[in-house]
């Protein structure tokens, strides 16, 4: 199992240069990945929020081995062609270390309604699937010929291509909701939300595996607080353990202490 940091880039961590330094320290301490939240607003008392793509670019320049990525980016509130450009540029900047986490997003609060975004979760799910089709085509370097119900990407290619032949896509899936699990099974990994026990994870993993079209490598990224023992989750099928921090009480000191202590292997 690999170990990552799952960082809300809020408050004291709403400074890309600081997060880049923490990522470099995490790499030196033996962490395998550093992943950041993607929000434009959040619940009180959070006010200061960094842009994830600019922060990830700073992290890419400060590191050389850890995997990086947004976890997760709500594709229905982003233009897929713009994301395709960001994916290609960040993967090249990092030397092929990007993992793309995706989901439908939510209103946290007003993150959708306050920005005029699509409020219907079912429509956002359709938008997510359509955007993922565009991203897959864009990553191939082929000329895009997409005209769908929500997006148009027609008559151009997204070049240069990412370094990786295929940038891994992890799909957020809330426990108890079968539709996101079906989507996750079609991609490279699942980022479960709302799990309470390793037994729930084992059931989720079995459900995804039963629906996967292939038998190749597949990631299951599970998050938990600093003091959580990850071994029961590993036994239940987790391939990544993501150490998380409260978005409301987050401090640089707290994160640096966890970074320095290193992952629980």
C-alpha positions as a Markdown table, in Angstrom:
| # | Residue | x | y | z |
|---|---|---|---|---|
| 1 | Unk | 0.0 | 0.0 | 0.0 |
| 2 | Unk | 1.2 | 3.5 | -0.8 |
| 3 | Unk | 0.8 | 6.5 | 1.4 |
| 4 | Unk | -0.3 | 10.0 | 0.5 |
| 5 | Unk | -1.2 | 13.3 | 2.1 |
| 6 | Unk | -4.7 | 14.7 | 1.5 |
| 7 | Unk | -4.5 | 18.5 | 2.0 |
| 8 | Unk | -7.2 | 21.1 | 2.1 |
| 9 | Unk | -5.4 | 24.1 | 0.6 |
| 10 | Unk | -7.3 | 26.4 | 3.0 |
| 11 | Unk | -6.3 | 28.9 | 5.7 |
| 12 | Unk | -2.6 | 28.8 | 6.3 |
| 13 | Unk | -2.2 | 26.3 | 3.4 |
| 14 | Unk | -3.8 | 28.7 | 0.9 |
| 15 | Unk | -0.2 | 29.6 | -0.1 |
| 16 | Unk | 1.1 | 27.6 | -3.1 |
| 17 | Unk | 4.7 | 28.2 | -2.1 |
| 18 | Unk | 4.2 | 26.8 | 1.4 |
| 19 | Unk | 2.4 | 23.7 | 0.0 |
| 20 | Unk | 5.2 | 23.2 | -2.4 |
| 21 | Unk | 7.7 | 23.2 | 0.4 |
| 22 | Unk | 5.6 | 20.7 | 2.4 |
| 23 | Unk | 5.4 | 18.5 | -0.7 |
| 24 | Unk | 9.2 | 18.5 | -1.0 |
| 25 | Unk | 9.5 | 17.7 | 2.7 |
| 26 | Unk | 7.0 | 14.8 | 2.3 |
| 27 | Unk | 9.0 | 13.4 | -0.6 |
| 28 | Unk | 12.1 | 13.4 | 1.6 |
| 29 | Unk | 10.2 | 11.8 | 4.4 |
| 30 | Unk | 9.1 | 8.8 | 2.3 |
| 31 | Unk | 5.5 | 9.8 | 1.3 |
| 32 | Unk | 4.3 | 8.4 | -2.0 |
| 33 | Unk | 1.9 | 11.2 | -3.0 |
| 34 | Unk | 0.5 | 14.6 | -2.1 |
| 35 | Unk | -3.0 | 15.5 | -3.2 |
| 36 | Unk | -5.0 | 18.7 | -2.8 |
| 37 | Unk | -8.7 | 19.6 | -2.5 |
| 38 | Unk | -10.4 | 21.6 | -5.3 |
| 39 | Unk | -13.0 | 24.1 | -4.1 |
| 40 | Unk | -13.9 | 27.7 | -4.9 |
| 41 | Unk | -15.7 | 28.3 | -1.7 |
| 42 | Unk | -16.3 | 26.3 | 1.5 |
| 43 | Unk | -18.2 | 26.3 | 4.8 |
| 44 | Unk | -17.4 | 28.8 | 7.5 |
| 45 | Unk | -15.0 | 29.6 | 9.1 |
| 46 | Unk | -12.9 | 28.8 | 5.9 |
| 47 | Unk | -12.3 | 32.0 | 3.9 |
| 48 | Unk | -8.8 | 31.6 | 2.3 |
| 49 | Unk | -8.6 | 29.0 | -0.5 |
| 50 | Unk | -5.8 | 28.4 | -3.0 |
| 51 | Unk | -6.3 | 27.4 | -6.6 |
| 52 | Unk | -5.4 | 23.7 | -6.9 |
| 53 | Unk | -3.8 | 23.7 | -10.4 |
| 54 | Unk | -1.5 | 26.6 | -9.6 |
| 55 | Unk | -0.6 | 24.9 | -6.3 |
| 56 | Unk | 0.0 | 21.6 | -8.0 |
| 57 | Unk | 2.3 | 23.3 | -10.5 |
| 58 | Unk | 4.4 | 24.7 | -7.7 |
| 59 | Unk | 4.5 | 21.3 | -6.1 |
| 60 | Unk | 5.6 | 19.7 | -9.3 |
| 61 | Unk | 8.5 | 22.1 | -9.6 |
| 62 | Unk | 9.6 | 21.4 | -6.0 |
| 63 | Unk | 9.4 | 17.6 | -6.2 |
| 64 | Unk | 10.6 | 14.7 | -8.4 |
| 65 | Unk | 9.0 | 11.4 | -7.3 |
| 66 | Unk | 5.7 | 11.9 | -5.4 |
| 67 | Unk | 2.5 | 11.5 | -7.2 |
| 68 | Unk | 0.4 | 14.7 | -7.4 |
| 69 | Unk | -3.2 | 15.6 | -8.3 |
| 70 | Unk | -6.5 | 17.2 | -7.4 |
| 71 | Unk | -8.6 | 15.1 | -5.2 |
| 72 | Unk | -11.1 | 15.6 | -6.4 |
| 73 | Unk | -11.9 | 18.1 | -9.2 |
| 74 | Unk | -15.6 | 18.5 | -9.9 |
| 75 | Unk | -15.5 | 18.3 | -13.7 |
| 76 | Unk | -19.1 | 19.5 | -14.2 |
| 77 | Unk | -18.1 | 22.9 | -13.1 |
| 78 | Unk | -15.0 | 23.1 | -15.3 |
| 79 | Unk | -14.6 | 23.2 | -19.0 |
| 80 | Unk | -13.2 | 19.8 | -20.0 |
| 81 | Unk | -11.0 | 21.2 | -22.8 |
| 82 | Unk | -9.4 | 23.6 | -20.2 |
| 83 | Unk | -8.9 | 20.7 | -17.9 |
| 84 | Unk | -7.4 | 18.7 | -20.7 |
| 85 | Unk | -4.8 | 21.4 | -21.2 |
| 86 | Unk | -4.1 | 21.6 | -17.5 |
| 87 | Unk | -3.8 | 17.8 | -17.3 |
| 88 | Unk | -1.3 | 17.7 | -20.2 |
| 89 | Unk | 0.8 | 20.6 | -18.9 |
| 90 | Unk | 0.9 | 19.4 | -15.3 |
| 91 | Unk | 1.8 | 15.9 | -16.3 |
| 92 | Unk | 4.6 | 17.2 | -18.5 |
| 93 | Unk | 5.8 | 19.6 | -15.8 |
| 94 | Unk | 5.9 | 16.8 | -13.2 |
| 95 | Unk | 7.5 | 14.3 | -15.5 |
| 96 | Unk | 4.5 | 12.0 | -15.6 |
| 97 | Unk | 3.3 | 12.0 | -12.0 |
| 98 | Unk | -0.3 | 13.3 | -12.2 |
| 99 | Unk | -3.3 | 11.3 | -10.9 |
| 100 | Unk | -6.6 | 13.0 | -11.8 |
| 101 | Unk | -9.4 | 12.7 | -9.2 |
| 102 | Unk | -12.8 | 13.5 | -10.5 |
| 103 | Unk | -16.4 | 13.7 | -9.2 |
| 104 | Unk | -19.7 | 15.5 | -9.7 |
| 105 | Unk | -19.1 | 18.0 | -6.9 |
| 106 | Unk | -21.6 | 19.4 | -4.4 |
| 107 | Unk | -22.9 | 22.7 | -2.9 |
| 108 | Unk | -20.5 | 23.4 | -0.1 |
| 109 | Unk | -22.4 | 25.7 | 0.6 |
| 110 | Unk | -23.1 | 27.8 | -2.5 |
| 111 | Unk | -20.3 | 26.4 | -4.5 |
| 112 | Unk | -22.7 | 25.5 | -7.3 |
| 113 | Unk | -25.7 | 27.8 | -6.7 |
| 114 | Unk | -23.5 | 30.8 | -5.9 |
| 115 | Unk | -21.7 | 30.4 | -9.2 |
| 116 | Unk | -24.6 | 29.6 | -11.4 |
| 117 | Unk | -23.6 | 25.9 | -11.8 |
| 118 | Unk | -25.9 | 23.0 | -12.6 |
| 119 | Unk | -27.8 | 22.1 | -9.4 |
| 120 | Unk | -29.2 | 18.7 | -10.5 |
| 121 | Unk | -26.9 | 15.9 | -9.4 |
| 122 | Unk | -28.2 | 13.6 | -12.2 |
| 123 | Unk | -27.4 | 16.1 | -14.8 |
| 124 | Unk | -23.9 | 16.7 | -13.3 |
| 125 | Unk | -23.3 | 13.0 | -13.5 |
| 126 | Unk | -24.1 | 13.1 | -17.2 |
| 127 | Unk | -21.8 | 16.1 | -17.6 |
| 128 | Unk | -19.0 | 14.2 | -15.8 |
| 129 | Unk | -19.3 | 11.2 | -18.1 |
| 130 | Unk | -19.3 | 13.4 | -21.2 |
| 131 | Unk | -16.3 | 15.4 | -19.9 |
| 132 | Unk | -14.4 | 12.1 | -19.2 |
| 133 | Unk | -14.9 | 11.1 | -22.8 |
| 134 | Unk | -13.4 | 14.4 | -24.0 |
| 135 | Unk | -10.4 | 14.0 | -21.6 |
| 136 | Unk | -9.7 | 10.5 | -22.8 |
| 137 | Unk | -9.8 | 11.6 | -26.5 |
| 138 | Unk | -7.7 | 14.7 | -25.7 |
| 139 | Unk | -5.1 | 12.6 | -24.0 |
| 140 | Unk | -4.6 | 10.5 | -27.1 |
| 141 | Unk | -3.5 | 13.6 | -29.1 |
| 142 | Unk | -6.1 | 12.9 | -31.8 |
| 143 | Unk | -8.2 | 15.7 | -33.3 |
| 144 | Unk | -11.3 | 16.1 | -31.2 |
| 145 | Unk | -14.7 | 15.5 | -32.9 |
| 146 | Unk | -17.1 | 15.8 | -29.9 |
| 147 | Unk | -20.5 | 17.5 | -30.1 |
| 148 | Unk | -22.6 | 16.4 | -27.1 |
| 149 | Unk | -25.5 | 17.6 | -25.1 |
| 150 | Unk | -23.3 | 19.6 | -22.7 |
| 151 | Unk | -19.9 | 20.2 | -24.4 |
| 152 | Unk | -18.4 | 20.9 | -27.8 |
| 153 | Unk | -14.7 | 20.0 | -28.5 |
| 154 | Unk | -14.5 | 19.8 | -32.3 |
| 155 | Unk | -11.8 | 20.3 | -34.9 |
| 156 | Unk | -8.5 | 20.6 | -32.9 |
| 157 | Unk | -6.1 | 18.5 | -30.9 |
| 158 | Unk | -4.8 | 19.0 | -27.4 |
| 159 | Unk | -1.0 | 19.1 | -27.9 |
| 160 | Unk | 1.5 | 18.4 | -26.5 |
| 161 | Unk | 0.3 | 15.2 | -25.0 |
| 162 | Unk | 0.8 | 14.2 | -21.4 |
| 163 | Unk | 4.0 | 12.3 | -20.6 |
| 164 | Unk | 2.0 | 9.3 | -19.4 |
| 165 | Unk | 0.4 | 7.2 | -22.1 |
| 166 | Unk | -2.7 | 7.3 | -19.9 |
| 167 | Unk | -3.1 | 9.7 | -16.9 |
| 168 | Unk | -4.8 | 7.6 | -14.2 |
| 169 | Unk | -8.3 | 8.7 | -13.3 |
| 170 | Unk | -9.8 | 8.0 | -9.8 |
| 171 | Unk | -13.5 | 8.5 | -9.5 |
| 172 | Unk | -15.1 | 9.7 | -6.2 |
| 173 | Unk | -17.9 | 7.4 | -5.1 |
| 174 | Unk | -20.1 | 7.9 | -2.1 |
| 175 | Unk | -20.8 | 4.7 | -0.1 |
| 176 | Unk | -24.2 | 3.3 | -0.8 |
| 177 | Unk | -24.6 | 4.9 | -4.2 |
| 178 | Unk | -24.2 | 2.3 | -7.0 |
| 179 | Unk | -24.0 | 4.7 | -10.0 |
| 180 | Unk | -20.6 | 6.2 | -9.1 |
| 181 | Unk | -19.2 | 2.7 | -8.5 |
| 182 | Unk | -20.2 | 1.7 | -12.0 |
| 183 | Unk | -18.4 | 4.8 | -13.3 |
| 184 | Unk | -15.3 | 4.1 | -11.1 |
| 185 | Unk | -15.2 | 0.6 | -12.4 |
| 186 | Unk | -14.6 | 2.0 | -15.9 |
| 187 | Unk | -11.6 | 4.0 | -14.9 |
| 188 | Unk | -8.4 | 3.5 | -12.9 |
| 189 | Unk | -9.3 | 3.9 | -9.3 |
| 190 | Unk | -12.0 | 4.8 | -6.8 |
| 191 | Unk | -11.9 | 7.4 | -4.1 |
| 192 | Unk | -14.6 | 6.3 | -1.6 |
| 193 | Unk | -16.6 | 8.9 | 0.4 |
| 194 | Unk | -18.5 | 8.2 | 3.5 |
| 195 | Unk | -17.0 | 4.9 | 4.6 |
| 196 | Unk | -17.1 | 4.1 | 8.3 |
| 197 | Unk | -15.6 | 0.6 | 8.5 |
| 198 | Unk | -13.1 | -1.7 | 6.6 |
| 199 | Unk | -16.0 | -4.1 | 6.1 |
| 200 | Unk | -17.8 | -1.5 | 4.0 |
| 201 | Unk | -14.7 | -1.0 | 2.0 |
| 202 | Unk | -14.4 | -4.7 | 1.3 |
| 203 | Unk | -18.0 | -4.7 | 0.0 |
| 204 | Unk | -17.3 | -1.7 | -2.1 |
| 205 | Unk | -14.1 | -3.2 | -3.6 |
| 206 | Unk | -16.0 | -6.4 | -4.4 |
| 207 | Unk | -18.7 | -4.5 | -6.1 |
| 208 | Unk | -16.2 | -2.5 | -8.2 |
| 209 | Unk | -14.2 | -5.6 | -9.1 |
| 210 | Unk | -17.3 | -7.4 | -10.3 |
| 211 | Unk | -18.0 | -4.6 | -12.7 |
| 212 | Unk | -14.5 | -3.9 | -14.0 |
| 213 | Unk | -13.9 | -4.6 | -17.7 |
| 214 | Unk | -10.3 | -5.8 | -17.1 |
| 215 | Unk | -8.1 | -7.3 | -14.5 |
| 216 | Unk | -5.1 | -4.9 | -14.5 |
| 217 | Unk | -3.9 | -2.7 | -11.7 |
| 218 | Unk | -6.6 | -0.7 | -9.9 |
| 219 | Unk | -6.3 | 1.8 | -7.1 |
| 220 | Unk | -8.5 | 2.2 | -4.0 |
| 221 | Unk | -7.6 | 5.4 | -2.2 |
| 222 | Unk | -9.0 | 5.6 | 1.4 |
| 223 | Unk | -8.6 | 8.5 | 3.7 |
| 224 | Unk | -8.4 | 8.8 | 7.4 |
| 225 | Unk | -7.0 | 11.0 | 10.2 |
| 226 | Unk | -3.4 | 11.0 | 11.2 |
| 227 | Unk | -3.8 | 8.6 | 14.2 |
| 228 | Unk | -5.7 | 5.9 | 12.2 |
| 229 | Unk | -4.2 | 2.5 | 11.8 |
| 230 | Unk | -4.3 | 1.9 | 8.0 |
| 231 | Unk | -3.6 | -1.9 | 8.1 |
| 232 | Unk | -7.3 | -3.0 | 8.5 |
| 233 | Unk | -8.1 | -0.8 | 5.5 |
| 234 | Unk | -5.3 | -2.4 | 3.5 |
| 235 | Unk | -6.6 | -5.8 | 4.3 |
| 236 | Unk | -10.0 | -4.7 | 3.0 |
| 237 | Unk | -8.5 | -3.7 | -0.3 |
| 238 | Unk | -7.1 | -0.2 | 0.0 |
| 239 | Unk | -4.0 | 0.4 | -2.2 |
| 240 | Unk | -3.5 | 4.0 | -1.1 |
| 241 | Unk | -3.9 | 5.4 | 2.5 |
| 242 | Unk | -4.5 | 9.1 | 2.4 |
| 243 | Unk | -3.8 | 11.0 | 5.7 |
| 244 | Unk | -6.4 | 13.7 | 6.0 |
| 245 | Unk | -6.7 | 16.9 | 8.0 |
| 246 | Unk | -9.7 | 18.9 | 9.2 |
| 247 | Unk | -10.4 | 21.8 | 6.8 |
| 248 | Unk | -11.6 | 23.9 | 9.8 |
| 249 | Unk | -8.7 | 23.6 | 12.2 |
| 250 | Unk | -5.8 | 23.0 | 9.7 |
| 251 | Unk | -2.4 | 24.5 | 10.6 |
| 252 | Unk | 1.0 | 24.4 | 9.0 |
| 253 | Unk | 2.4 | 23.0 | 12.2 |
| 254 | Unk | 0.0 | 20.1 | 12.3 |
| 255 | Unk | 0.7 | 19.2 | 8.7 |
| 256 | Unk | 4.4 | 19.5 | 9.0 |
| 257 | Unk | 4.4 | 17.2 | 12.1 |
| 258 | Unk | 2.6 | 14.5 | 10.1 |
| 259 | Unk | 4.9 | 15.0 | 7.2 |
| 260 | Unk | 8.0 | 14.7 | 9.3 |
| 261 | Unk | 6.7 | 11.6 | 11.2 |
| 262 | Unk | 6.4 | 9.9 | 7.8 |
| 263 | Unk | 3.8 | 7.3 | 6.7 |
| 264 | Unk | 2.8 | 4.3 | 8.8 |
| 265 | Unk | 4.2 | 1.4 | 6.9 |
